[in-house]
Amino acid sequence: MPDPIGEETIVARISRITLALTALLGVAVLGAPNAASAAAQDNPTAFNTREQFLDAHPTPIMDKVCVDRRIQLAAGNYDWKQILGDAKRLNVYLGADWYTWEDCLIPDDGFYRQETSLNPDNSDWDTIRLEDSERLSQSAVFTWGSLLDPL
C-alpha cells in the first residue's frame, strides 16, 4: 500500500526545514554581539614576567632584578597592569610602534619596589611608567612583571 504522504513530499518538507534552520542560524550568528574586538582577537594578552624566589624581608643591599622584551604593538587602547604590584593604567592609548618593555624588582628596607616601563622606538613619544611597592607576608616563589591586554 502506498504511503499517503509520499516520498517526494517528505523530501520537500526536509529541504524546507533544513533551509529554514540554516537561515535562522545565520541570523543568530550575524545578530550576536561581538564578544571581543578584532584587535583583541588578533593580539592576545602579552606578558613580561619572571618567576623567582622572593625573600619576605628584603634589604637594599640585595640585587635589583629586571626582565625586558621587545614588543611590536598595534595602535589602540590597552589595559596595562603590574603582576605582584598593584599599579595599573586602564584604557591607555598606545601608538603603533616597537617598544622596549621592562619590569624591575628593587629590594628595599622590608619591601620591593616594582618599576615597569614601555619605551617606544619613536623618539617623539614619551616612555610611560608604572611604579608600586609590595610587602610580602612570606618568602616564596612569585611571578612578577606586567601584562598588556588589548581592548
C-alpha positions as CSV (number, residue, x, y, z in Angstrom):
1,M,0.0,0.0,0.0
2,P,1.5,3.4,-0.9
3,D,2.4,5.9,1.8
4,P,-0.3,8.7,1.9
5,I,2.3,11.4,2.3
6,G,4.7,10.2,-0.4
7,E,8.5,10.2,-0.7
8,E,8.6,13.4,-2.7
9,T,6.5,15.3,-0.1
10,I,8.8,14.1,2.8
11,V,12.0,15.2,0.9
12,A,10.4,18.6,0.1
13,R,9.5,19.1,3.8
14,I,13.0,18.1,5.0
15,S,14.5,20.5,2.4
16,R,12.3,23.4,3.6
17,I,13.0,22.7,7.3
18,T,16.8,22.5,6.6
19,L,16.7,25.8,4.6
20,A,14.7,27.5,7.4
21,L,17.1,26.2,10.1
22,T,20.1,27.4,8.1
23,A,18.6,30.8,7.6
24,L,17.7,31.0,11.3
25,L,21.2,30.0,12.4
26,G,22.7,32.6,10.0
27,V,20.5,35.4,11.5
28,A,21.5,34.2,15.1
29,V,25.2,34.3,14.2
30,L,25.1,37.6,12.4
31,G,23.0,39.2,15.1
32,A,25.0,38.1,18.0
33,P,27.1,40.8,19.8
34,N,30.9,40.6,19.2
35,A,32.4,39.4,22.4
36,A,35.9,40.9,21.7
37,S,37.2,43.4,19.3
38,A,39.2,42.4,16.3
39,A,42.3,43.9,17.9
40,A,41.9,41.8,20.9
41,Q,41.4,38.6,18.8
42,D,44.5,39.4,16.7
43,N,46.6,40.4,19.6
44,P,46.1,38.3,22.7
45,T,47.2,39.5,26.2
46,A,51.0,39.9,26.3
47,F,53.1,39.2,29.4
48,N,56.6,40.3,30.6
49,T,57.1,38.2,33.6
50,R,59.6,36.3,35.7
51,E,59.2,33.6,38.3
52,Q,61.6,33.6,41.2
53,F,62.0,33.1,44.9
54,L,61.5,36.3,46.8
55,D,62.5,36.9,50.5
56,A,59.8,38.3,52.7
57,H,62.4,40.6,54.3
58,P,64.4,42.2,51.5
59,T,67.2,44.7,52.1
60,P,68.6,47.5,49.9
61,I,71.9,45.5,49.5
62,M,70.1,42.7,47.6
63,D,70.4,42.8,43.8
64,K,67.9,44.6,41.6
65,V,66.4,42.1,39.0
66,C,64.9,43.2,35.7
67,V,63.1,41.4,32.8
68,D,62.7,43.0,29.5
69,R,61.5,42.3,26.0
70,R,60.9,43.9,22.7
71,I,57.3,44.0,21.5
72,Q,55.5,45.4,18.5
73,L,52.1,46.9,19.3
74,A,49.2,47.8,17.1
75,A,47.7,51.3,17.7
76,G,44.9,51.1,20.1
77,N,43.8,51.1,23.7
78,Y,45.2,48.7,26.3
79,D,44.9,47.8,29.9
80,W,48.4,47.7,31.4
81,K,48.8,46.1,34.8
82,Q,51.6,45.0,37.1
83,I,51.7,41.4,38.4
84,L,52.8,41.4,42.1
85,G,52.4,45.2,42.4
86,D,49.0,46.9,42.1
87,A,49.9,49.7,39.7
88,K,47.8,49.9,36.5
89,R,46.8,52.1,33.7
90,L,43.5,51.2,32.2
91,N,42.4,52.1,28.7
92,V,45.7,53.7,27.8
93,Y,46.2,54.6,24.1
94,L,49.5,53.3,22.6
95,G,50.6,54.2,19.1
96,A,51.7,51.5,16.6
97,D,55.4,51.0,17.1
98,W,58.1,48.8,18.6
99,Y,58.6,49.2,22.3
100,T,61.1,48.1,24.9
101,W,59.1,46.7,27.8
102,E,60.9,46.4,31.1
103,D,59.9,45.3,34.6
104,C,62.4,45.7,37.5
105,L,62.0,44.5,41.1
106,I,64.2,46.5,43.5
107,P,64.7,45.2,47.1
108,D,64.4,47.9,49.7
109,D,64.0,48.0,53.5
110,G,61.3,45.3,54.1
111,F,59.6,45.8,50.7
112,Y,60.1,45.6,47.0
113,R,59.7,48.5,44.6
114,Q,58.4,47.4,41.2
115,E,59.1,49.7,38.3
116,T,57.6,49.0,34.9
117,S,58.1,50.9,31.6
118,L,57.2,50.9,28.0
119,N,59.7,52.8,25.9
120,P,58.6,53.4,22.2
121,D,61.2,53.5,19.4
122,N,59.6,56.7,18.2
123,S,61.7,59.4,19.8
124,D,58.8,61.9,19.7
125,W,56.8,59.8,22.1
126,D,57.4,59.6,25.9
127,T,58.2,56.5,27.9
128,I,55.3,55.6,30.2
129,R,55.8,54.1,33.6
130,L,54.1,52.2,36.4
131,E,55.5,52.1,40.0
132,D,54.4,50.4,43.1
133,S,55.7,48.9,46.3
134,E,54.8,45.5,47.7
135,R,55.4,43.9,51.2
136,L,55.3,40.1,51.2
137,S,53.8,38.1,54.0
138,Q,56.0,35.1,53.3
139,S,59.1,34.1,51.4
140,A,58.1,32.0,48.4
141,V,58.3,31.7,44.6
142,F,56.3,34.5,43.0
143,T,55.6,35.5,39.4
144,W,56.1,39.2,38.9
145,G,56.1,41.6,36.0
146,S,53.3,43.1,34.0
147,L,50.7,42.4,31.3
148,L,49.3,44.3,28.3
149,D,45.7,43.5,27.4
150,P,44.4,44.9,24.1
151,L,40.8,46.3,24.3
